[in-house]
Structures are given as structure tokens and as C-alpha cells.
């Protein structure tokens, strides 16, 4: 069992995709999660449903509609022409768009839960003391929702690494561009090369397990982490 240069390349594409996707998910998902956690708008159930939809929608269905939407003949085609871009289908940028949509609930929902649990009286007290929105975010919201941020980042990153249906539909199987690790594993199995499939699968398994352990450690209360450190040192 071993991985070759092509497998390493597929892994690097997966990690790059997960990193870029997570960046945009945190950037866009945090304000959405805050709004969902505190709004009383009648539109909240609709947006909740949109965020949750990727959890129940088959990845191939989502990938198919993204392929149509982002293709050269899709509704965004005039926009692509104006920017001198053929389309986002079968490109790394297309994978990022698809991954953002597909992994959205894995980032928004942990943040939404963490934001909803924040005591609003702490924010009101900080405002009374003259703290602006930015100060309140960094001094109150961020520390109080740390566990939610860790879970969101871990789940979003790990889920993107494991994507298959969406990336295959919208990105295809282009080496070095859209061939991610999950597609490389599928290629090995299809070729009956189970040794390389085992090796690459084991790497993804260990990566996912490590991410979960790190997330559990850093999202635990400070007292618990102190006991874990003390136990490890004895």
C-alpha cells in the first residue's frame, strides 16, 4: 500500500479546496448565523430551510443544478462573457462555489447554536460601558462562542475534504485541477487497485480523526483541557 505523486497531488487539491472553502464559509456564514440566531423575521424558516437543504439533498442533484447554473450556457453565461471567462464548470473556482453551498450547514449551524447561547446581557453591559460593535464582537462574542467556531471550522474543513458527488458533477476529474482525493480513491477502486485505494483512504481517515480530536480538545471548557494536559504529563 502506497501513494504516488498523483495521489499526493489529489490530496493537495483537496486540502487547498477545503482551506479556500472554509475561508469563504466563515466570512459569509458568521453574519448569516448571527442573523438566524437573533432575528424574529418571518423569513427565518425559509432561510433555515435553505441552509439545511444540502444535508438532505443528494449531492449529485446539487452538483447537477450547479453544473447547469455555472455552465457556459447557464443563466450566468453573460456575466462570464463580460469577465472573459468561459464558465466555472470543470474548474477549481467551480469546485469552491459548489463546496461552499454543500458545506454551508456544517459551518452555519454550529455558529448559530453558539451565538444563540450567548447571554445578551453581556453584550448590553459592554455597550453600556462604551464598547462598539467591533469591541463587543472580539471581547464578548468571540470568547463566548469559541467552541462553536472550532466545531464549525473543523466540520466545514473535514466535510469539504470528503466531498465526492458535488465535485465530480461540477468539476469532473481533471488531474491537478479538480481531481480531489475522494475521486482519486474512486479511480483506484474502479481500476481494482485496492492497495492505493486503501492507502489514500487511510490518510483521509487519519486526517478526519485528527481533526475531530483537535476540535474536541479546543472546544472543551478550559478546566477540562487543563485536566487533560495534567493527565498527559503524569
KADACOR-V738233 format. One record per residue. RES is the residue in three letters. PHI is phi in whole degrees, 0 to 359 (999 if undefined). OMEGA is omega in whole degrees, -180 to 180 (* if undefined). D_FIRST is the distance of its C-alpha to the first C-alpha in Angstrom with 2 decimals. Layout:
# KADACOR-V738233
<<RES PHI OMEGA D_FIRST> <RES PHI OMEGA D_FIRST>>
This chain:
# KADACOR-V738233
<<UNK 999 180 0.00> <UNK 202 176 3.80> <UNK 248 180 7.17> <UNK 255 -177 10.07> <UNK 298 180 13.78> <UNK 293 178 14.41> <UNK 292 177 12.12> <UNK 299 178 13.82> <UNK 299 179 17.03> <UNK 295 177 16.63> <UNK 298 -180 16.07> <UNK 296 176 19.14> <UNK 297 179 21.13> <UNK 298 -179 20.41> <UNK 294 178 21.56> <UNK 296 179 24.47> <UNK 298 -179 25.49> <UNK 295 -180 25.39> <UNK 294 -180 27.43> <UNK 295 180 30.03> <UNK 298 -179 30.36> <UNK 297 178 30.87> <UNK 303 -179 33.51> <UNK 289 179 35.54> <UNK 295 178 35.09> <UNK 293 -179 36.52> <UNK 294 -177 39.22> <UNK 265 -175 40.38> <UNK 285 -178 39.35> <UNK 297 177 41.25> <UNK 299 178 44.69> <UNK 295 179 43.99> <UNK 296 178 42.94> <UNK 296 180 46.08> <UNK 296 180 48.26> <UNK 294 -178 46.85> <UNK 285 -172 47.30> <UNK 234 -176 50.95> <UNK 286 173 52.45> <UNK 245 -178 55.01> <UNK 295 177 54.89> <UNK 289 178 55.08> <UNK 277 -177 52.19> <UNK 301 179 49.77> <UNK 302 179 48.68> <UNK 294 -180 47.97> <UNK 289 174 45.77> <UNK 300 180 44.09> <UNK 294 179 43.27> <UNK 297 180 41.92> <UNK 293 -176 39.62> <UNK 281 -173 38.41> <UNK 309 180 38.06> <UNK 300 179 34.41> <UNK 289 -175 33.50> <UNK 249 -179 34.90> <UNK 280 177 34.76> <UNK 304 -179 31.92> <UNK 304 180 29.71> <UNK 294 178 30.25> <UNK 291 178 33.99> <UNK 299 180 33.94> <UNK 296 179 31.79> <UNK 296 -179 34.19> <UNK 291 175 37.26> <UNK 293 178 35.80> <UNK 298 178 35.01> <UNK 292 -175 38.65> <UNK 291 -175 40.04> <UNK 261 -178 38.20> <UNK 285 -176 38.33> <UNK 294 179 40.72> <UNK 249 -179 43.26> <UNK 280 -178 42.94> <UNK 296 180 45.63> <UNK 267 -178 44.34> <UNK 305 178 44.60> <UNK 300 178 47.93> <UNK 292 178 46.43> <UNK 298 -180 43.56> <UNK 297 -179 46.17> <UNK 295 178 48.22> <UNK 262 179 45.28> <UNK 57 177 44.31> <UNK 242 -177 40.95> <UNK 295 176 39.99> <UNK 184 177 38.22> <UNK 266 178 35.51> <UNK 293 180 33.57> <UNK 58 176 30.30> <UNK 219 179 30.42> <UNK 296 178 28.88> <UNK 299 177 32.30> <UNK 296 176 32.25> <UNK 298 180 28.95> <UNK 297 179 30.66> <UNK 300 180 33.68> <UNK 297 -179 31.74> <UNK 292 178 29.63> <UNK 299 -179 32.86> <UNK 292 -175 34.44> <UNK 290 -178 31.49> <UNK 262 -177 30.83> <UNK 306 -178 34.56> <UNK 295 -178 35.21> <UNK 287 176 32.40> <UNK 255 -175 34.29> <UNK 292 -174 37.88> <UNK 294 175 38.12> <UNK 297 177 37.08> <UNK 292 179 39.41> <UNK 300 179 42.14> <UNK 296 -180 42.01> <UNK 293 180 42.14> <UNK 293 -179 45.01> <UNK 293 -178 46.96> <UNK 276 -179 46.86> <UNK 289 178 48.51> <UNK 289 -178 52.10> <UNK 297 180 54.23> <UNK 295 177 56.91> <UNK 294 178 54.79> <UNK 293 179 54.67> <UNK 294 178 58.41> <UNK 294 178 59.16> <UNK 296 178 57.21> <UNK 295 179 59.08> <UNK 296 179 62.35> <UNK 278 175 61.60> <UNK 96 180 61.23> <UNK 285 177 57.44> <UNK 281 -179 56.50> <UNK 304 179 53.67> <UNK 295 178 51.26> <UNK 297 -180 52.33> <UNK 296 -180 52.03> <UNK 294 -175 48.50> <UNK 281 -176 47.24> <UNK 266 -177 49.40> <UNK 241 -173 49.33> <UNK 295 -175 46.87> <UNK 298 178 43.81> <UNK 296 -177 44.03> <UNK 289 -177 44.94> <UNK 250 -176 42.07> <UNK 304 -178 39.35> <UNK 299 178 37.27> <UNK 295 178 37.48> <UNK 295 180 36.34> <UNK 295 179 33.29> <UNK 296 -179 32.36> <UNK 297 -179 33.07> <UNK 295 -179 30.98> <UNK 293 -179 27.98> <UNK 295 180 28.18> <UNK 297 -180 28.91> <UNK 292 -177 26.01> <UNK 294 -179 23.43> <UNK 294 179 24.91> <UNK 293 178 24.81> <UNK 300 -176 21.11> <UNK 272 -179 20.51> <UNK 297 176 22.96> <UNK 222 -173 22.31> <UNK 300 -177 25.54> <UNK 294 -176 27.84> <UNK 292 179 25.76> <UNK 291 -178 24.99> <UNK 291 -174 28.71> <UNK 266 -176 30.16> <UNK 248 -178 27.60> <UNK 75 -172 25.96> <UNK 218 -176 22.76> <UNK 268 -178 23.78> <UNK 302 177 21.15> <UNK 79 -177 22.03> <UNK 238 -177 24.79> <UNK 235 178 24.04> <UNK 279 179 20.39> <UNK 266 -174 19.06> <UNK 297 -179 15.67> <UNK 297 178 16.79> <UNK 289 177 17.81> <UNK 298 177 14.62> <UNK 297 178 12.84> <UNK 300 178 15.76> <UNK 299 180 15.44> <UNK 295 180 11.92> <UNK 295 180 13.33> <UNK 297 179 16.47> <UNK 271 -179 14.89> <UNK 63 177 13.15> <UNK 265 -173 9.70> <UNK 289 178 8.36> <UNK 298 179 4.60> <UNK 292 177 5.60> <UNK 296 177 8.25> <UNK 298 -176 6.78> <UNK 298 -179 5.44> <UNK 290 177 8.86> <UNK 296 179 10.69> <UNK 296 177 10.01> <UNK 297 178 11.40> <UNK 293 178 14.29> <UNK 298 180 14.91> <UNK 295 178 15.29> <UNK 297 -180 17.39> <UNK 296 179 19.58> <UNK 297 179 20.09> <UNK 297 179 21.08> <UNK 298 -180 23.46> <UNK 294 180 25.08> <UNK 296 179 25.63> <UNK 298 180 27.13> <UNK 296 179 29.28> <UNK 296 -179 30.52> <UNK 291 -174 31.44> <UNK 282 178 33.29> <UNK 267 178 34.99> <UNK 285 176 36.33> <UNK 302 -177 39.96> <UNK 302 -179 40.74> <UNK 297 180 41.97> <UNK 295 180 38.77> <UNK 295 178 36.65> <UNK 295 178 39.10> <UNK 294 179 38.70> <UNK 296 178 34.90> <UNK 296 179 35.21> <UNK 296 179 37.81> <UNK 293 -180 35.74> <UNK 290 -177 32.76> <UNK 273 -179 35.11> <UNK 269 * 36.61>>
